[in-house]
Amino acid sequence: MFKKNNIGQSIGASLSEWKNCPVPPKQSINGQYCKLEPLSISEHSEQLFEAFVDDSDGHNWTYLAYGPFIDLSSFCDWLKDSCLKDDPQFQVIIDKTNNKALGMASYLRIKPNVGVIEVGHIHYSNKMQRTRVATEAMYLMMARVFDDLGYRRYEWKCDALNKKSCLAALRFGFTFEGIFRQATIYKGRNRDTAWYSIIDSEWPAIKKKYEFWLNPQNFDKTGKQLNSLIF
């Protein structure tokens, strides 16, 4: 809600009682269909590489600033150099049906002082895409941000040409905010960045829709959804 100051100018709502949010803890998150674990090279690298190498033409790496990797050694070198920091904070997504690591995502650009955090570096292997695990992983990361840590804003950013990611953001409940033109350069090419967000006031309604969709009763005996996740 907008307010007026003593000279009649519109100003934002007072947050005088605002307190910094905690930094996301490096702890596992357990769901119905998957669990998220802080990245461990010794525990996760081989399973992740095995899952990612199934993408023989490197399609899933197109809009990431790194990869594909030719062998496990180079993949582990990248994990060691780039994925063990506090920001970005990488999560490994484990399918509970077989206890296999099938994907990754991270919290990044973490700003506890203003309650803003981003989800990114999302890499779902072919075996994980279009599954309940894929959707629940995003739900679990959101729930930690809003319910456990009290953040005000959760961001998703992607290459504006990455139609798959743009559509995924909308399916996962994010609102499109616009495109930052010529935002960066990666892999020797321009990137216009599409911005999406969820804010804390929207989360309760979004959470209910996720919980309805993730309910086992929403799937038939073959695992096909009965109701779509629509925002």
N, C-alpha and C positions, 0 to 999 in steps of 0.2 A: 504494500500500500504506500502510495506517495504522500508526503507531507509537505508543509510549507515552513520555510525558516522565518525569522523575524523581519525579513525584508520582502517576503512574499514569493521567494523562489521555490520551485518544486525540488524536493530532495527525497532521497530514498528512506525507507523505513529504518528506524533506529535499531541498531544491533549492539546497544551499549552493554548488554549482558552476555554477549558472545564470548565463548571460550574456545581456545584452540582444540581441534580434533586430535585424537591419537594417530600416530603413524600406524598403518596396517601391521599387525604382528605377523611374524614369520611362523605361522601356525597352520596346520591342516584345516580344511573345511570339509565336513562330511555331508553328503546328500543321499538321496534315494538311489540314484543311478550312477553317480560318480563321486569322486573325492578330489579335492585340490590339495597339492602338497608343494611346499617351497622347493624350488629346483635343487636337486643334488646330482652332480655329474656322475658320481659313482653309482647311484641308484637308478637314474633315469635316462642317461645318455644313450645307451644301446637300444632301449625300447623306443625312444623317440626317433632315433635315426632309422630304425627299422620301419617305423610307421611312416615317416616322411619320405623314405626312399621309394615307397610304393607309387609316388607321384613321379613317374618316369620322365615326363617331359618338363618337369619343373614348373608346371602351371601355378601351383599354390604359392610359389615364391615370387611371382611377377611383381606384386605391389608391396613387397617387403624390401627394406633397404639392404638386405644381406641375403646370402644363399642363391641358388642351392649349393650344397656341399658335396664334394666328390667322394668323400670317404668319412668314416667315423672319426678319424684323427682330426681332420680339419673341422668337423662339426664340434668336437670337444674343445678344440682351441677357441672357437668362437664362443661357446658357452662360458668358458673360463674367462675370456677377455671382456665379455659384454653382458653376461646374464647373472652375475653373482653380486651385483650391487644392491644398495638399498633403494635406489630409484634409477631405472625401473626395477620393480620387485616382481620377479618371474614366478608364476605358478604352473605346475605341471598337472594336467588333467588326466585322471586315472579312471578307466572304465571298470566299474565294480563287478561286472559279470565275469571278467577274466583277469582283473588286477593288472591291466596293461596300460602303460602311458601312451596316449593317443594324440595329445595336443598340448599347446602352451598358450598362455596369455599372461599379461602383466598389469600391475598398477604402475602408473608413471605420472610424471609431473605432479607429484604429491605436494599439496599446499595446505598443511594442517591449519595454518594461521587464518586462512579464509574459507576453509572447508570445501576445497575443490580438488578433485582427483580424476584421473583419466584411466580408461582401460585401453590397452593397445598391445602391439606385438602378438596379435591373435593369429595363431597358426593351427588350424584343424587339419589333421590328416584325412585322407580319403575315407578311411574306415570310421571316422568320427562325424563327418559331415552329414547333416540331415538326420540326426539321431536325437533321442531324449538327452543323451549325455551332452551334446552340443548346446542345447538350450539350458539345461540345468546348470552347467558351468557358469554361464553368464548370470543366471539368477543368483547363484551362491555368491558370486563376487559382488553383485549389487547389494544383496542382503547384508553382507559384512560392512560395506561402505555406509549404508543408510541406517540399518538397525543397530549394529554393534558400535560403529565409530562416530555416527552423527554428522556425516558430511552433508553439505548443502547442495552440491552440484557434482554430477558424474558425467564425464565427457567421453565422446567417441569421435575420433578423427580418422579420415582415410583419404586416399587419392580420389579425387572427384571422378576419375575415369574408372574406378573400381566399382562397377555396378553391383557386383555381388556383395561387397561390403556395405555399400549404401543401402541396399535392400535389407540386409541383415540388421543394420542399425534400426531401421524403422520397425522391422518385425520384433526386435527385442525391446521396443517401447521408447526408443529415443526420438526426440523431436529435431528435425532439420533446422539449422540456424543460418546457413549460408555457406558461401565458398570464399576462401582466402586465395586470391589469384597469385600465381607464381610464388607460393609460400616457401618452397624449398627446391633443392636439386638432389636427386638420388639416382644411382646407377646411370649417371650421365644424362639424365633427362629431367625435364620440368615436372613439378607436381603442383597442381592446384589442389588445395586441401578442403574437403567438405567437413563441416563441423556439425555435431549432433550433441544433445545433452538430455539428461533427466535431472530434475531438481527435486528436493526433498518433499515438497508439497504434492508432487505427482506420484511419489513412490507408493503410498498405501494402496491406491487403485491399481497400479501396475503390479504390485506384489500379489494382489488377489487373483489377477488374471493368470499370472505364472503358476500359482498354487493350484488353480483350477485345471490348467493345462497339464501340469506335471502329475496330477492324481492318476494312479494306475488305472482307475476306472475310465479314464479318457482314451484308453487304447484297447483295440480288439485283440483277439487271440494271436493275430499275426504281428502285433505291435503297431498297427496303423492307427493314427490319431482319429478320434471321432469328432473332435472340435478343434478348429485351428486357433493358434495364438494370434489374436487380432487386437490392436490398440487403436 
